[in-house]
Amino acid sequence: MKRLEKSRWIFLPALILAATTTLAGPPQAVSECDSYITEPGKYWLVNDLYCDPGVRPVKILASDVMFDLAGHSINCAVGDRSGIVVGDDMVPEVFSNVRIRNGSINGCAVGALLWFTDGARVTNMSFSGNSESGVTLVEAQNNIIQNNQFEGDFWAISSYAGTGNRYSHNAVRYSVIGIEMYGETDSRITCNSVDQGYFSLTLGPSGPMPSSGNLVRGNLVTGSYLGIVMAGIGTPEDGLFQPQSTDNLIHANIAMGNWWDMAEVIYDPFADDVFVEPGAACQNTWKNNQFYWSLGPPDCFGVPVDLDEVCAMGGDDD
């Protein structure tokens, strides 16, 4: 196991200089599987990695880290370990300002796994064939997942109990589940394209906590079974046992060519299907969306509109 450690800096008294100081200086090379980054600084991948079964490629256990893959790829022989892991589920320490960019991760369990991070960024990456997901966040806040490509991962992007995150301008194709949030709050899911999946863009509960207060805007969702979905989890016989997503704004999206373009439903895990809770009222605000087929409480989705384009087709997300 190769451990990468950066010499400690002599910090200036002015704390406002700390972040600049930790990312100063030349980057350090990462060239082997089972590499650990345990000190702040800049790091770059100098070659493609091909990691044997049971070997984790890279683990980051520090704040203020910039890891640039420099156009190289991380490849797992089988999908049993994650490609880049930030943090540790056994020690819930929060690492902040970690940046991962400019490369690809293929055939791993999770491409990039972020535990409890604050202010991390995953940008300009490509993920393919990862057996669990391309990017997964767990109890993470204020992170940016932006301008990434996903193809053939089981989940493209998943988040559990996240808050204040931003997911924008990501392109997903041929993933079973595209972008799925569980107990996500006060986040922005904007300008993403999702094509050819099963569940495309879904907000659901995490245990007793619903997904709420999120903005879903400017996304393009096509060719899937379920397009944009606000969900709870339960069965027709027992009623809702995990709460319906509520108080989210779904605005100015295009969802077309899906079996159900837009849905506000309960997911039945035993039947692997969805249903509308009898007598349910609409729990979210659906406004100025382009769609054809919808499934949910009466008058939930508003009148469909024709949108020439959305920001998923190009442009910014202001």
C-alpha positions as a Python dict, from the first residue, in 0.01 Angstrom:
ca = {
    (1, 'M'): (0, 0, 0),
    (2, 'K'): (140, 336, -103),
    (3, 'R'): (68, 628, 129),
    (4, 'L'): (100, 975, -17),
    (5, 'E'): (172, 1243, 238),
    (6, 'K'): (252, 1608, 181),
    (7, 'S'): (497, 1799, 400),
    (8, 'R'): (317, 2005, 661),
    (9, 'W'): (286, 2373, 589),
    (10, 'I'): (384, 2645, 831),
    (11, 'F'): (50, 2821, 857),
    (12, 'L'): (38, 3199, 870),
    (13, 'P'): (-155, 3354, 1156),
    (14, 'A'): (-417, 3491, 919),
    (15, 'L'): (-665, 3206, 880),
    (16, 'I'): (-799, 3354, 557),
    (17, 'L'): (-474, 3245, 388),
    (18, 'A'): (-506, 2880, 490),
    (19, 'A'): (-706, 2747, 195),
    (20, 'T'): (-478, 2920, -57),
    (21, 'T'): (-167, 2791, 118),
    (22, 'T'): (-277, 2426, 128),
    (23, 'L'): (-337, 2415, -248),
    (24, 'A'): (-18, 2602, -337),
    (25, 'G'): (295, 2441, -474),
    (26, 'P'): (351, 2173, -739),
    (27, 'P'): (119, 1870, -756),
    (28, 'Q'): (228, 1530, -632),
    (29, 'A'): (208, 1226, -857),
    (30, 'V'): (-32, 936, -803),
    (31, 'S'): (75, 632, -1004),
    (32, 'E'): (-39, 314, -822),
    (33, 'C'): (-352, 141, -702),
    (34, 'D'): (-416, 142, -326),
    (35, 'S'): (-294, 501, -295),
    (36, 'Y'): (-393, 707, 8),
    (37, 'I'): (-401, 1086, 11),
    (38, 'T'): (-380, 1202, 371),
    (39, 'E'): (-256, 1561, 350),
    (40, 'P'): (-391, 1876, 180),
    (41, 'G'): (-250, 1973, -157),
    (42, 'K'): (-259, 1911, -530),
    (43, 'Y'): (-232, 1560, -672),
    (44, 'W'): (-241, 1430, -1027),
    (45, 'L'): (-275, 1089, -1186),
    (46, 'V'): (25, 1025, -1409),
    (47, 'N'): (-96, 704, -1578),
    (48, 'D'): (-404, 486, -1616),
    (49, 'L'): (-474, 256, -1321),
    (50, 'Y'): (-585, -106, -1361),
    (51, 'C'): (-662, -241, -1016),
    (52, 'D'): (-692, -609, -920),
    (53, 'P'): (-1000, -751, -743),
    (54, 'G'): (-1017, -641, -382),
    (55, 'V'): (-784, -344, -436),
    (56, 'R'): (-921, 7, -394),
    (57, 'P'): (-763, 251, -639),
    (58, 'V'): (-753, 580, -442),
    (59, 'K'): (-870, 693, -98),
    (60, 'I'): (-873, 1057, 15),
    (61, 'L'): (-863, 1128, 388),
    (62, 'A'): (-793, 1502, 397),
    (63, 'S'): (-953, 1837, 329),
    (64, 'D'): (-831, 2092, 73),
    (65, 'V'): (-732, 1831, -185),
    (66, 'M'): (-735, 1875, -560),
    (67, 'F'): (-706, 1544, -745),
    (68, 'D'): (-670, 1591, -1118),
    (69, 'L'): (-685, 1272, -1324),
    (70, 'A'): (-526, 1463, -1614),
    (71, 'G'): (-719, 1269, -1877),
    (72, 'H'): (-630, 928, -1734),
    (73, 'S'): (-865, 649, -1626),
    (74, 'I'): (-916, 438, -1316),
    (75, 'N'): (-1030, 84, -1399),
    (76, 'C'): (-1140, -196, -1165),
    (77, 'A'): (-1095, -558, -1272),
    (78, 'V'): (-1432, -642, -1115),
    (79, 'G'): (-1686, -411, -957),
    (80, 'D'): (-1607, -497, -595),
    (81, 'R'): (-1429, -179, -479),
    (82, 'S'): (-1494, 188, -534),
    (83, 'G'): (-1268, 392, -758),
    (84, 'I'): (-1215, 708, -550),
    (85, 'V'): (-1338, 719, -191),
    (86, 'V'): (-1345, 1040, 11),
    (87, 'G'): (-1386, 984, 384),
    (88, 'D'): (-1476, 668, 574),
    (89, 'D'): (-1811, 528, 683),
    (90, 'M'): (-1657, 394, 1007),
    (91, 'V'): (-1513, 732, 1112),
    (92, 'P'): (-1763, 1006, 1022),
    (93, 'E'): (-1508, 1287, 985),
    (94, 'V'): (-1610, 1565, 749),
    (95, 'F'): (-1359, 1646, 475),
    (96, 'S'): (-1415, 1970, 288),
    (97, 'N'): (-1301, 2133, -36),
    (98, 'V'): (-1205, 1810, -214),
    (99, 'R'): (-1198, 1840, -592),
    (100, 'I'): (-1197, 1548, -835),
    (101, 'R'): (-1179, 1625, -1205),
    (102, 'N'): (-1071, 1550, -1562),
    (103, 'G'): (-1070, 1173, -1605),
    (104, 'S'): (-1275, 854, -1612),
    (105, 'I'): (-1365, 572, -1373),
    (106, 'N'): (-1482, 243, -1519),
    (107, 'G'): (-1601, -96, -1395),
    (108, 'C'): (-1577, -28, -1022),
    (109, 'A'): (-1847, -64, -756),
    (110, 'V'): (-1895, 311, -708),
    (111, 'G'): (-1693, 543, -927),
    (112, 'A'): (-1661, 825, -673),
    (113, 'L'): (-1795, 773, -321),
    (114, 'L'): (-1822, 1078, -95),
    (115, 'W'): (-1880, 1018, 277),
    (116, 'F'): (-2000, 1323, 477),
    (117, 'T'): (-1816, 1570, 252),
    (118, 'D'): (-1875, 1945, 263),
    (119, 'G'): (-1806, 2159, -42),
    (120, 'A'): (-1657, 1883, -259),
    (121, 'R'): (-1664, 1900, -638),
    (122, 'V'): (-1672, 1627, -900),
    (123, 'T'): (-1641, 1786, -1244),
    (124, 'N'): (-1556, 1694, -1602),
    (125, 'M'): (-1545, 1323, -1529),
    (126, 'S'): (-1668, 1020, -1723),
    (127, 'F'): (-1818, 715, -1549),
    (128, 'S'): (-1909, 389, -1721),
    (129, 'G'): (-2004, 35, -1627),
    (130, 'N'): (-1982, 85, -1250),
    (131, 'S'): (-2185, -190, -1086),
    (132, 'E'): (-2345, 25, -814),
    (133, 'S'): (-2318, 388, -920),
    (134, 'G'): (-2107, 649, -1092),
    (135, 'V'): (-2119, 899, -802),
    (136, 'T'): (-2269, 840, -457),
    (137, 'L'): (-2294, 1093, -175),
    (138, 'V'): (-2380, 997, 183),
    (139, 'E'): (-2491, 1267, 430),
    (140, 'A'): (-2300, 1518, 220),
    (141, 'Q'): (-2366, 1891, 196),
    (142, 'N'): (-2286, 2183, -30),
    (143, 'N'): (-2123, 1965, -295),
    (144, 'I'): (-2120, 2024, -671),
    (145, 'I'): (-2155, 1736, -919),
    (146, 'Q'): (-2128, 1906, -1257),
    (147, 'N'): (-2042, 1850, -1624),
    (148, 'N'): (-1997, 1473, -1594),
    (149, 'Q'): (-2082, 1191, -1835),
    (150, 'F'): (-2241, 864, -1723),
    (151, 'E'): (-2305, 556, -1935),
    (152, 'G'): (-2415, 209, -1830),
    (153, 'D'): (-2375, 250, -1454),
    (154, 'F'): (-2648, 91, -1243),
    (155, 'W'): (-2715, 425, -1073),
    (156, 'A'): (-2557, 728, -1235),
    (157, 'I'): (-2586, 963, -935),
    (158, 'S'): (-2730, 875, -594),
    (159, 'S'): (-2745, 1074, -272),
    (160, 'Y'): (-2856, 976, 76),
    (161, 'A'): (-2965, 1243, 329),
    (162, 'G'): (-2781, 1519, 146),
    (163, 'T'): (-2849, 1890, 173),
    (164, 'G'): (-2757, 2201, -19),
    (165, 'N'): (-2598, 2007, -305),
    (166, 'R'): (-2594, 2104, -671),
    (167, 'Y'): (-2623, 1852, -956),
    (168, 'S'): (-2603, 2026, -1292),
    (169, 'H'): (-2517, 1972, -1658),
    (170, 'N'): (-2459, 1598, -1618),
    (171, 'A'): (-2543, 1364, -1908),
    (172, 'V'): (-2671, 1012, -1832),
    (173, 'R'): (-2735, 731, -2080),
    (174, 'Y'): (-2825, 362, -2040),
    (175, 'S'): (-2817, 359, -1659),
    (176, 'V'): (-3090, 155, -1491),
    (177, 'I'): (-3146, 445, -1251),
    (178, 'G'): (-3033, 790, -1356),
    (179, 'I'): (-3034, 1052, -1081),
    (180, 'E'): (-3192, 938, -754),
    (181, 'M'): (-3203, 1121, -421),
    (182, 'Y'): (-3314, 977, -86),
    (183, 'G'): (-3400, 1228, 185),
    (184, 'E'): (-3241, 1513, -12),
    (185, 'T'): (-3318, 1866, 110),
    (186, 'D'): (-3260, 2216, -26),
    (187, 'S'): (-3060, 2101, -327),
    (188, 'R'): (-3066, 2197, -696),
    (189, 'I'): (-3102, 1935, -970),
    (190, 'T'): (-3074, 2143, -1286),
    (191, 'C'): (-2987, 2117, -1654),
    (192, 'N'): (-2919, 1741, -1659),
    (193, 'S'): (-3007, 1505, -1943),
    (194, 'V'): (-3115, 1147, -1873),
    (195, 'D'): (-3192, 904, -2156),
    (196, 'Q'): (-3277, 535, -2184),
    (197, 'G'): (-3320, 409, -1829),
    (198, 'Y'): (-3583, 277, -1589),
    (199, 'F'): (-3615, 545, -1320),
    (200, 'S'): (-3465, 862, -1467),
    (201, 'L'): (-3485, 1142, -1210),
    (202, 'T'): (-3635, 1048, -874),
    (203, 'L'): (-3664, 1210, -532),
    (204, 'G'): (-3768, 974, -256),
    (205, 'P'): (-3743, 931, 122),
    (206, 'S'): (-3457, 814, 342),
    (207, 'G'): (-3624, 632, 628),
    (208, 'P'): (-3863, 881, 792),
    (209, 'M'): (-3710, 1181, 613),
    (210, 'P'): (-3870, 1291, 285),
    (211, 'S'): (-3695, 1473, 5),
    (212, 'S'): (-3812, 1832, 34),
    (213, 'G'): (-3728, 2188, -58),
    (214, 'N'): (-3541, 2093, -375),
    (215, 'L'): (-3545, 2263, -714),
    (216, 'V'): (-3574, 2039, -1021),
    (217, 'R'): (-3539, 2265, -1326),
    (218, 'G'): (-3427, 2265, -1687),
    (219, 'N'): (-3373, 1890, -1714),
    (220, 'L'): (-3431, 1677, -2025),
    (221, 'V'): (-3562, 1327, -1954),
    (222, 'T'): (-3637, 1086, -2241),
    (223, 'G'): (-3683, 721, -2330),
    (224, 'S'): (-3734, 576, -1983),
    (225, 'Y'): (-4009, 398, -1791),
    (226, 'L'): (-4047, 676, -1532),
    (227, 'G'): (-3928, 1025, -1615),
    (228, 'I'): (-3939, 1280, -1330),
    (229, 'V'): (-4076, 1121, -1014),
    (230, 'M'): (-4159, 1244, -664),
    (231, 'A'): (-4200, 927, -460),
    (232, 'G'): (-4279, 770, -129),
    (233, 'I'): (-4233, 402, -45),
    (234, 'G'): (-4509, 168, 67),
    (235, 'T'): (-4759, -98, -38),
    (236, 'P'): (-5127, -71, -134),
    (237, 'E'): (-5220, -300, 157),
    (238, 'D'): (-5021, -140, 438),
    (239, 'G'): (-5023, 223, 332),
    (240, 'L'): (-4729, 460, 323),
    (241, 'F'): (-4442, 363, 553),
    (242, 'Q'): (-4178, 597, 415),
    (243, 'P'): (-4303, 946, 341),
    (244, 'Q'): (-4390, 1106, 12),
    (245, 'S'): (-4149, 1364, -128),
    (246, 'T'): (-4301, 1703, -59),
    (247, 'D'): (-4258, 2076, -113),
    (248, 'N'): (-4026, 2042, -410),
    (249, 'L'): (-4046, 2271, -713),
    (250, 'I'): (-4039, 2094, -1051),
    (251, 'H'): (-4016, 2373, -1306),
    (252, 'A'): (-3942, 2414, -1678),
    (253, 'N'): (-3835, 2056, -1754),
    (254, 'I'): (-3890, 1850, -2069),
    (255, 'A'): (-3995, 1490, -2001),
    (256, 'M'): (-4109, 1321, -2319),
    (257, 'G'): (-4110, 972, -2466),
    (258, 'N'): (-4123, 797, -2128),
    (259, 'W'): (-4388, 547, -2023),
    (260, 'W'): (-4483, 801, -1754),
    (261, 'D'): (-4322, 1139, -1814),
    (262, 'M'): (-4403, 1281, -1470),
    (263, 'A'): (-4525, 1105, -1161),
    (264, 'E'): (-4611, 1167, -798),
    (265, 'V'): (-4651, 814, -665),
    (266, 'I'): (-4573, 553, -403),
    (267, 'Y'): (-4313, 293, -495),
    (268, 'D'): (-4405, -62, -393),
    (269, 'P'): (-4071, -245, -343),
    (270, 'F'): (-4237, -586, -330),
    (271, 'A'): (-4408, -550, -666),
    (272, 'D'): (-4131, -327, -806),
    (273, 'D'): (-4402, -95, -933),
    (274, 'V'): (-4569, 233, -847),
    (275, 'F'): (-4921, 334, -751),
    (276, 'V'): (-5113, 649, -662),
    (277, 'E'): (-5223, 655, -300),
    (278, 'P'): (-5606, 664, -290),
    (279, 'G'): (-5735, 1008, -204),
    (280, 'A'): (-5390, 1163, -210),
    (281, 'A'): (-5344, 1534, -278),
    (282, 'C'): (-5055, 1678, -475),
    (283, 'Q'): (-4753, 1729, -247),
    (284, 'N'): (-4522, 1925, -478),
    (285, 'T'): (-4533, 2223, -714),
    (286, 'W'): (-4522, 2127, -1083),
    (287, 'K'): (-4493, 2435, -1300),
    (288, 'N'): (-4445, 2501, -1675),
    (289, 'N'): (-4318, 2157, -1773),
    (290, 'Q'): (-4338, 1987, -2113),
    (291, 'F'): (-4479, 1635, -2082),
    (292, 'Y'): (-4748, 1408, -2218),
    (293, 'W'): (-4812, 1115, -1983),
    (294, 'S'): (-4850, 1172, -1609),
    (295, 'L'): (-4939, 957, -1309),
    (296, 'G'): (-5047, 1110, -980),
    (297, 'P'): (-5325, 1285, -789),
    (298, 'P'): (-5582, 1474, -997),
    (299, 'D'): (-5473, 1814, -1131),
    (300, 'C'): (-5125, 1770, -986),
    (301, 'F'): (-4904, 1856, -1280),
    (302, 'G'): (-5063, 2162, -1436),
    (303, 'V'): (-5114, 2221, -1806),
    (304, 'P'): (-4828, 2098, -2027),
    (305, 'V'): (-4637, 2370, -2212),
    (306, 'D'): (-4416, 2364, -2521),
    (307, 'L'): (-4055, 2450, -2445),
    (308, 'D'): (-3819, 2518, -2734),
    (309, 'E'): (-3527, 2415, -2520),
    (310, 'V'): (-3411, 2380, -2160),
    (311, 'C'): (-3067, 2441, -2015),
    (312, 'A'): (-2990, 2068, -2037),
    (313, 'M'): (-2960, 2132, -2410),
    (314, 'G'): (-2693, 2397, -2356),
    (315, 'G'): (-2644, 2727, -2184),
    (316, 'D'): (-2628, 2812, -1816),
    (317, 'D'): (-2880, 2739, -1543),
    (318, 'D'): (-2958, 3086, -1412),
}
